[in-house]
Amino acid sequence: MVMNNYDWWKEFKLLDFLKQVGRYARVGTMVAKESVKKRLESEQGMSYTEFSYQLLQGYDFLYLFQNHGVNVHIGGSDQWGNITAGTDLIRRTLQPKEGEGGFGLTFPLLLKSDGTKFGKSEDGAIWLSSAMLSPYQHLFSVPDSNVIKFLKMLTFLDMKVVDEMELQMQSPGYLPNTAQKLLAEELTRFVHGEEGLREAIKAAEALRPGAETKLD
């Protein structure tokens, strides 16, 4: 089931929000969140809207917990502060029995070599949708330092295959970009199927210097 949180926010008045949610929020706890601290220390700073977002997301969790029995909130590791805002709000407002409150689960972010994330609003985002990810994508240029991690996180290859590729990369006879080629092929096959992969390989061959392959 997919739900739109606008359905429960559209009639929620500011004074009601302050009474039902704001009264339980502790500014010290909100400021101590790692995501908030980083933004406050950055040159861009942080707007009040961004600062209050954890309360909005926290209430979403509370609403779903109360009305639809949702007791687990899952997200990327950068969402930990927002998720715990929800678990804390559930605990403070409903005072559930031990073991019956809200729970949070996060997973590691997919990061580029410079430490920035592959977010949907970032350049070079990776989409698991054929409409959003071109078969002629950029993964062939992933740095060696990231390619093994991406093979583990983005493909369904057997781990033995990935481990063998990692060993190959450390050997003197390793052909550069072999691992990147495997990554690009596996992800293209997953998103676009065998036909999409054939077209992508055909295009790559045609673009190779001196190639005689023709494209329509």
Sequence and secondary structure as in RCSB ss.txt:
>XXXX:A:sequence
MVMNNYDWWKEFKLLDFLKQVGRYARVGTMVAKESVKKRLESEQGMSYTEFSYQLLQGYDFLYLFQNHGVNVHIG
GSDQWGNITAGTDLIRRTLQPKEGEGGFGLTFPLLLKSDGTKFGKSEDGAIWLSSAMLSPYQHLFSVPDSNVIKF
LKMLTFLDMKVVDEMELQMQSPGYLPNTAQKLLAEELTRFVHGEEGLREAIKAAEALRPGAETKLD
>XXXX:A:secstr
    THHHHTT  HHHHHHHTGGG  HHHHHHSHHHHHHHHSSS   HHHHHHHHHHHHHHHHHHHHH   EEEE
EGGGHHHHHHHHHHHHHHH   TT S EEEEE   B TTS B  TTSTT   SSTTTS SS SGGG  HHHHHHH
HHHH    HHHHHHHHHHHTSTT  TTHHHHHHHHHHHHHHHHHHHHHHHHHHHHHHSTT      
